[in-house]
């Protein structure tokens, strides 16, 4: 990690890809839903649109699959596949839970700020027993604009009565990094196998694992 973190008071985390390994699972569920329409696509095409709005993501898959399904029906197929993949294969990113637990023990405020649907976020938090770790959860249904618009982070700051200067954001997509920066917060980017096509250069630091932050947190505490 290149940057030294300040002693922030508030720590806001994106969900998919940032806290958990759900991005590949989401890509696989999208591909499986396309297969329900008789079209085989490589789930890795999700890498091209990871972090974008659901309309952009599904449109990308429909284009490659050469299908034009009714979106509500497609979403039902997707949800069934995604929930099963989450049940079988969902994992926390390395060191994530331990890092958030350490933050809470040191008196920090922690929140989830996700562009995903509420059912996705609640499913993940419940299955990994994370619900009690976060003081705030913002999802797609709480806002009208998708990242890179900063609306979700501005809303979080307002609800927590926190200033951008005392807040750090964790993200794994170009849209997320831009949203965090536009809200005035510092951003730390999480690098993983599925976000290599995302521009994360706007972050103050890039990490591969939360383990990289534990030692520094101990010093700040």
DRENMITI-257166 format. One line per field, with one value per residue (C-alpha): residue in one letter; x, y, z; residue number from 1. Coordinates in nm, 2 decimals, decimal comma, padded with zeros to 4 digits. Last residue first. Example, Ala and Ser with C-alpha at 12.3 -4.5 7.8 and 13.67 -1.06 7.14 Angstrom:
r = (S_A)
px = (01,37_01,23)
py = (-00,11_-00,45)
pz = (00,71_00,78)
k = (2_1)
//
This chain:
r = (X_X_X_X_X_X_X_X_X_X_X_X_X_X_X_X_X_X_X_X_X_X_X_X_X_X_X_X_X_X_X_X_X_X_X_X_X_X_X_X_X_X_X_X_X_X_X_X_X_X_X_X_X_X_X_X_X_X_X_X_X_X_X_X_X_X_X_X_X_X_X_X_X_X_X_X_X_X_X_X_X_X_X_X_X_X_X_X_X_X_X_X_X_X_X_X_X_X_X_X_X_X_X_X_X_X_X_X_X_X_X_X_X_X_X_X_X_X_X_X_X_X_X_X_X_X_X_X_X_X_X_X_X_X_X_X_X_X_X_X_X_X_X_X_X_X_X_X_X_X_X_X_X_X_X_X_X_X_X_X_X_X_X_X_X_X_X_X_X_X_X_X_X_X_X_X_X_X_X_X_X_X_X_X_X_X_X_X_X_X_X_X_X_X_X_X_X_X_X_X_X_X_X_X_X_X_X_X_X_X_X_X_X_X_X_X_X_X_X_X_X)
px = (-00,55_-00,36_-00,08_-00,33_-00,50_-00,17_-00,10_-00,45_-00,44_-00,25_-00,47_-00,75_-00,62_-00,53_-00,48_-00,48_-00,42_-00,53_-00,79_-00,83_-00,62_-00,88_-00,96_-01,15_-01,05_-00,87_-01,19_-01,26_-00,93_-00,92_-00,79_-00,96_-00,94_-00,91_-01,10_-01,07_-01,40_-01,53_-01,86_-01,71_-01,42_-01,65_-01,86_-01,55_-01,40_-01,74_-01,77_-01,42_-01,49_-01,35_-01,44_-01,36_-01,45_-01,28_-01,45_-01,32_-01,27_-01,60_-01,79_-02,01_-02,37_-02,42_-02,73_-02,58_-02,26_-02,46_-02,68_-02,37_-02,22_-02,54_-02,57_-02,21_-02,30_-02,05_-02,25_-02,62_-02,88_-03,23_-03,12_-03,24_-03,35_-03,00_-02,87_-02,74_-02,66_-02,57_-02,41_-02,25_-02,11_-02,45_-02,56_-02,23_-02,34_-02,20_-02,54_-02,72_-02,50_-02,50_-02,88_-02,94_-02,72_-02,88_-03,24_-03,16_-03,06_-02,70_-02,56_-02,39_-02,29_-02,22_-02,13_-01,88_-01,84_-01,51_-01,48_-01,16_-01,36_-01,57_-01,26_-01,12_-01,44_-01,43_-01,07_-01,15_-01,45_-01,25_-00,92_-00,93_-01,25_-01,56_-01,68_-02,00_-01,98_-02,28_-02,54_-02,43_-02,44_-02,79_-02,90_-02,75_-02,92_-03,27_-03,21_-03,10_-03,41_-03,63_-03,44_-03,49_-03,87_-03,87_-03,65_-03,86_-03,60_-03,43_-03,16_-02,84_-02,64_-02,37_-02,62_-02,84_-02,53_-02,43_-02,80_-02,81_-02,50_-02,60_-02,95_-02,81_-02,59_-02,21_-01,97_-01,86_-01,94_-01,64_-01,57_-01,92_-01,79_-01,62_-01,95_-01,89_-02,22_-02,44_-02,79_-03,09_-03,31_-03,23_-02,86_-02,90_-02,99_-02,68_-02,47_-02,61_-02,56_-02,20_-02,14_-02,30_-02,08_-01,77_-01,87_-01,97_-01,62_-01,71_-01,62_-01,51_-01,62_-01,98_-02,04_-01,91_-01,76_-01,78_-01,54_-01,61_-01,38_-01,07_-00,72_-00,53_-00,41_-00,06_-00,05_00,14_00,00)
py = (00,28_00,44_00,19_-00,10_00,03_00,04_-00,32_-00,42_-00,24_-00,48_-00,77_-00,59_-00,76_-00,66_-00,29_00,03_00,36_00,73_00,62_00,81_00,55_00,28_00,26_-00,07_-00,33_-00,54_-00,56_-00,93_-01,08_-00,84_-00,50_-00,31_00,07_00,31_00,64_00,97_01,15_01,46_01,31_01,33_01,11_00,84_00,84_00,84_00,54_00,36_00,42_00,30_-00,01_-00,18_00,06_00,14_00,49_00,70_00,96_01,23_01,49_01,39_01,52_01,29_01,34_00,96_01,01_01,30_01,12_00,82_01,03_01,20_00,85_00,73_01,05_01,06_00,99_00,73_00,55_00,51_00,79_00,77_00,66_00,44_00,15_00,08_00,02_00,21_00,02_00,21_00,13_-00,19_-00,49_-00,62_-00,74_-00,93_-01,28_-01,41_-01,53_-01,23_-00,96_-01,13_-01,18_-00,83_-00,68_-00,88_-00,82_-00,44_-00,42_-00,34_00,01_-00,04_00,18_-00,03_00,15_00,16_00,41_00,37_00,30_00,09_-00,22_-00,13_-00,08_-00,42_-00,59_-00,42_-00,54_-00,90_-00,92_-00,80_-01,00_-01,17_-01,10_-01,27_-01,58_-01,67_-02,01_-02,23_-01,99_-01,70_-01,93_-02,04_-01,68_-01,58_-01,86_-01,78_-01,41_-01,43_-01,63_-01,38_-01,09_-01,23_-01,24_-00,88_-00,78_-00,93_-01,10_-00,96_-01,21_-01,20_-01,34_-01,08_-00,80_-00,94_-00,96_-00,60_-00,48_-00,66_-00,48_-00,14_-00,16_-00,29_00,02_-00,01_-00,15_-00,44_-00,36_-00,51_-00,77_-00,91_-01,05_-01,31_-01,50_-01,63_-01,65_-01,95_-01,87_-02,09_-01,85_-02,02_-01,99_-01,62_-01,67_-01,88_-01,61_-01,35_-01,59_-01,65_-01,27_-01,23_-01,51_-01,34_-01,02_-01,18_-01,22_-01,02_-00,69_-00,49_-00,72_-00,65_-00,45_-00,09_00,00_00,32_00,39_00,68_00,83_00,85_00,83_00,91_00,64_00,61_00,58_00,33_00,00)
pz = (01,79_01,50_01,54_01,55_01,24_01,06_01,14_01,02_00,69_00,47_00,60_00,42_00,11_-00,25_-00,17_-00,38_-00,21_-00,25_-00,50_-00,83_-01,02_-00,99_-01,36_-01,40_-01,65_-01,38_-01,18_-01,18_-01,04_-00,74_-00,64_-00,36_-00,39_-00,10_-00,14_00,04_00,08_-00,10_-00,22_-00,57_-00,46_-00,33_-00,65_-00,87_-00,69_-00,71_-01,09_-01,14_-00,94_-00,63_-00,35_00,01_00,13_00,40_00,62_00,85_00,57_00,41_00,72_00,92_01,05_01,00_00,80_00,61_00,53_00,41_00,18_00,03_-00,03_-00,21_-00,41_-00,53_-00,90_-01,02_-00,89_-00,96_-00,91_-00,75_-00,40_-00,11_-00,33_-00,46_-00,11_00,19_00,51_00,83_01,17_01,03_01,23_01,35_01,00_00,92_00,98_00,65_00,52_00,67_00,52_00,18_00,16_00,29_00,02_-00,26_-00,14_-00,11_-00,48_-00,55_-00,57_-00,23_00,06_00,37_00,69_00,97_01,26_01,45_01,82_01,83_01,87_01,56_01,35_01,47_01,37_01,03_00,98_01,10_00,86_00,56_00,62_00,29_00,10_00,25_00,07_-00,12_-00,30_-00,21_-00,08_-00,29_-00,60_-00,51_-00,46_-00,79_-00,99_-00,85_-00,88_-01,24_-01,34_-01,17_-01,32_-01,67_-01,61_-01,50_-01,79_-02,07_-02,28_-02,59_-02,68_-02,88_-02,60_-02,64_-02,67_-02,39_-02,16_-02,23_-02,18_-01,85_-01,72_-01,86_-01,71_-01,39_-01,36_-01,40_-01,14_-01,35_-01,72_-01,91_-01,63_-01,69_-02,02_-01,79_-01,76_-02,11_-02,30_-02,40_-02,53_-02,49_-02,29_-01,97_-02,08_-02,05_-01,68_-01,64_-01,79_-01,55_-01,26_-01,36_-01,37_-01,03_-00,89_-01,03_-00,86_-00,53_-00,37_-00,06_00,11_-00,20_-00,48_-00,41_-00,09_-00,11_00,23_00,43_00,72_00,95_01,22_01,01_01,16_00,85_00,62_00,49_00,12_-00,11_00,00)
k = (221_220_219_218_217_216_215_214_213_212_211_210_209_208_207_206_205_204_203_202_201_200_199_198_197_196_195_194_193_192_191_190_189_188_187_186_185_184_183_182_181_180_179_178_177_176_175_174_173_172_171_170_169_168_167_166_165_164_163_162_161_160_159_158_157_156_155_154_153_152_151_150_149_148_147_146_145_144_143_142_141_140_139_138_137_136_135_134_133_132_131_130_129_128_127_126_125_124_123_122_121_120_119_118_117_116_115_114_113_112_111_110_109_108_107_106_105_104_103_102_101_100_99_98_97_96_95_94_93_92_91_90_89_88_87_86_85_84_83_82_81_80_79_78_77_76_75_74_73_72_71_70_69_68_67_66_65_64_63_62_61_60_59_58_57_56_55_54_53_52_51_50_49_48_47_46_45_44_43_42_41_40_39_38_37_36_35_34_33_32_31_30_29_28_27_26_25_24_23_22_21_20_19_18_17_16_15_14_13_12_11_10_9_8_7_6_5_4_3_2_1)
//
